[in-house]
Structure formats: structure tokens, C-alpha cells
Amino acid sequence: MIIFFDDDDLHFRGLIVPDKKELNHDKFNQTYDDWYYKMYFDMLKVIFAPKDRYEVYIDVKDTNSYHKAQKLHEICCNNMYDFSRTIIRRVQPIRSQEVSIMQVVDILIGALGYQNRIFDMNVKKSETKQDIIKLIKERSGYQLKKSTLYREEKFNLLRWEAK
């Protein structure tokens, strides 16, 4: 965790979904997978800058991850008018357990999920997870419950609400 917060080249944008029960895929004529990749697009579209270059790595979700990632790449490029793919060079699924920096991402995502989970009153919370959350709160300056400003550089959060 210390490495992430001390390295100016590393940035994180995470999605908080307070209650997945509020998802109504039928109403929007979509599957959970469709929604999942729409959320990736919503998270990514605000961080791309025309003068920068990006290679986006996402965790493998299932056997369709490669094709879904290629479609996400296409949509992100079209949104940026980056038809030559010079800004967004790639969107590629990788196995997070095989890439050290993605394991840090897994810890950050796990901490977000744990911080926003609603526990039964008699559940004993993990002290280790609580310690990690405390460290992230201290280093980021955020409570991990709300969206940050879109242009927050280091630790950027999007809290999604069903409308």
C-alpha cells in the first residue's frame, strides 16, 4: 500500500456500488455484463486527457473478457475521437494474480468493498482489513464512501447510485 501512495506515476479510480439489489437490468434491456462494462466506461472516460497516452489493463472476468475489452477500447477511443488509437493504445484483460501492481489494485478494491458493505450486527469484522482501510483513509484523505472530484489525481472514487 505504501508503494502505491508514494509513487506519483500510480493512480487509482474505483467504483462504489452501495447496493447491487438496486440494479434493474431488465428495465435498461441489458445484462449484468453489459452494465459491468458500462461502469468501466463511466470510470475511464473522465480520466483520459488528449495529450497523454494510455494502456488500460483490466482483470480477466470470464471467457469473453478479450472481446468485451476490445469493444470497451473502441467505445473509449470513439468517445475521445481517437480513431487512430494514439491516446488510448490498448485496453487489455490480464490475470491480476500474475501482475504485482494489479494485486495492489485488488487490495484497494477489496478495501472499498469492505468499507461499503453492510454487515449484520453480530458479525466480527476483520482487524487486518480494518487496518488496511485505516491506512488508505489516512493516505488518501477520503472516507471511501463518496465520489471524489472527477480530476482527483491519486485516489479517485465514483459512487454509483441507481436512478
C-alpha positions as CSV (number, residue, x, y, z in Angstrom):
1,M,0.0,0.0,0.0
2,I,2.9,2.4,0.8
3,I,4.3,1.9,-2.7
4,F,1.1,3.0,-4.3
5,F,0.7,6.2,-2.3
6,D,4.4,7.1,-2.6
7,D,4.7,6.6,-6.4
8,D,3.5,9.6,-8.3
9,D,3.0,7.5,-11.5
10,L,0.4,5.3,-10.0
11,H,-3.3,6.3,-9.9
12,F,-6.4,4.5,-8.9
13,R,-10.1,5.1,-9.9
14,G,-12.6,2.8,-8.1
15,L,-16.3,2.3,-8.3
16,I,-18.5,2.1,-5.3
17,V,-21.9,0.4,-5.8
18,P,-23.7,0.7,-2.5
19,D,-26.5,-1.8,-3.1
20,K,-26.4,-4.2,-6.1
21,K,-30.0,-5.1,-5.3
22,E,-31.0,-1.8,-6.8
23,L,-29.7,-2.8,-10.3
24,N,-32.6,-3.3,-12.7
25,H,-31.0,-4.8,-15.9
26,D,-34.4,-5.7,-17.5
27,K,-35.5,-2.0,-17.3
28,F,-32.5,-1.0,-19.3
29,N,-32.5,-4.0,-21.6
30,Q,-29.0,-5.1,-20.5
31,T,-27.2,-8.0,-18.8
32,Y,-25.1,-7.7,-15.7
33,D,-22.0,-8.0,-18.1
34,D,-23.3,-5.0,-20.2
35,W,-23.7,-2.9,-17.0
36,Y,-20.2,-4.0,-15.8
37,Y,-18.5,-2.7,-18.9
38,K,-20.7,0.4,-19.0
39,M,-19.3,1.1,-15.5
40,Y,-15.8,0.7,-16.8
41,F,-16.5,3.2,-19.5
42,D,-18.0,5.7,-16.9
43,M,-15.0,5.3,-14.8
44,L,-12.4,5.7,-17.6
45,K,-14.0,8.4,-19.7
46,V,-13.3,11.2,-17.2
47,I,-9.6,10.4,-16.7
48,F,-8.4,10.4,-20.3
49,A,-6.6,13.5,-21.5
50,P,-5.9,14.2,-25.2
51,K,-2.2,15.0,-24.6
52,D,-1.5,11.8,-22.6
53,R,-1.1,8.2,-23.7
54,Y,-2.9,5.2,-22.0
55,E,-2.6,1.5,-21.8
56,V,-5.5,0.2,-19.7
57,Y,-5.3,-3.2,-18.0
58,I,-8.4,-4.8,-16.5
59,D,-8.8,-8.0,-14.7
60,V,-10.0,-11.1,-16.7
61,K,-13.7,-11.6,-15.8
62,D,-14.6,-14.6,-18.0
63,T,-14.0,-16.2,-21.4
64,N,-15.5,-13.2,-23.1
65,S,-13.1,-10.7,-21.5
66,Y,-10.9,-10.2,-24.5
67,H,-13.9,-9.3,-26.8
68,K,-15.5,-7.2,-24.2
69,A,-12.2,-5.3,-23.6
70,Q,-11.9,-4.7,-27.4
71,K,-15.4,-3.2,-27.5
72,L,-14.6,-1.1,-24.5
73,H,-11.4,0.1,-26.2
74,E,-13.4,1.0,-29.3
75,I,-16.0,2.9,-27.3
76,C,-13.4,4.8,-25.3
77,C,-11.5,5.7,-28.4
78,N,-14.6,6.9,-30.2
79,N,-15.6,9.0,-27.2
80,M,-12.2,10.7,-27.4
81,Y,-12.3,11.0,-31.2
82,D,-9.1,8.9,-31.0
83,F,-9.8,6.9,-34.2
84,S,-6.1,6.2,-34.7
85,R,-5.8,4.9,-31.2
86,T,-2.9,7.1,-30.3
87,I,-4.3,8.3,-27.0
88,I,-5.8,5.0,-25.8
89,R,-3.3,2.5,-27.1
90,R,-4.9,-0.6,-25.6
91,V,-7.5,-2.0,-23.2
92,Q,-6.3,-5.4,-22.3
93,P,-7.6,-8.0,-19.8
94,I,-4.9,-9.6,-17.6
95,R,-4.9,-12.0,-14.7
96,S,-4.4,-9.9,-11.6
97,Q,-2.7,-12.7,-9.7
98,E,0.1,-12.7,-12.3
99,V,0.8,-8.9,-12.2
100,S,2.1,-7.4,-8.9
101,I,0.6,-3.9,-9.4
102,M,-2.8,-5.4,-10.1
103,Q,-2.6,-7.2,-6.7
104,V,-2.4,-3.7,-5.2
105,V,-5.5,-2.8,-7.2
106,D,-7.2,-5.9,-5.8
107,I,-6.4,-4.8,-2.2
108,L,-7.7,-1.3,-2.9
109,I,-10.9,-2.7,-4.5
110,G,-11.3,-5.1,-1.6
111,A,-10.9,-2.3,0.9
112,L,-13.6,-0.2,-0.9
113,G,-16.0,-3.1,-0.9
114,Y,-15.4,-3.9,2.7
115,Q,-15.8,-0.3,3.8
116,N,-19.1,0.0,2.0
117,R,-20.5,-3.4,2.9
118,I,-23.5,-3.5,5.3
119,F,-22.7,-6.1,8.0
120,D,-25.1,-7.8,10.3
121,M,-24.7,-6.6,13.9
122,N,-23.2,-9.8,15.2
123,V,-20.5,-10.1,12.5
124,K,-17.0,-9.7,13.8
125,K,-15.0,-7.5,11.4
126,S,-11.5,-8.4,10.3
127,E,-8.9,-6.3,12.1
128,T,-6.5,-6.7,9.3
129,K,-9.0,-5.4,6.7
130,Q,-9.9,-2.5,9.1
131,D,-6.1,-1.6,9.4
132,I,-5.8,-1.5,5.6
133,I,-8.9,0.7,5.3
134,K,-7.5,3.0,8.0
135,L,-4.2,3.3,6.1
136,I,-6.0,4.1,2.9
137,K,-8.2,6.7,4.6
138,E,-5.2,8.4,6.1
139,R,-3.1,8.4,3.0
140,S,-5.9,9.4,0.6
141,G,-7.7,11.8,2.9
142,Y,-11.1,10.2,2.0
143,Q,-13.6,8.2,3.9
144,L,-14.1,5.8,1.0
145,K,-17.9,6.3,1.0
146,K,-18.5,9.1,-1.6
147,S,-17.3,10.2,-5.0
148,T,-14.2,12.3,-5.2
149,L,-13.9,15.2,-7.7
150,Y,-13.5,13.8,-11.3
151,R,-10.0,15.2,-11.7
152,E,-8.7,13.8,-8.3
153,E,-5.3,12.5,-9.5
154,K,-4.2,10.0,-7.0
155,F,-7.1,8.2,-5.4
156,N,-10.3,8.8,-7.4
157,L,-13.7,7.3,-6.5
158,L,-17.1,7.1,-8.3
159,R,-20.1,6.3,-6.1
160,W,-22.8,4.9,-8.4
161,E,-26.4,5.4,-7.5
162,A,-29.3,3.7,-9.2
163,K,-31.7,6.4,-10.6
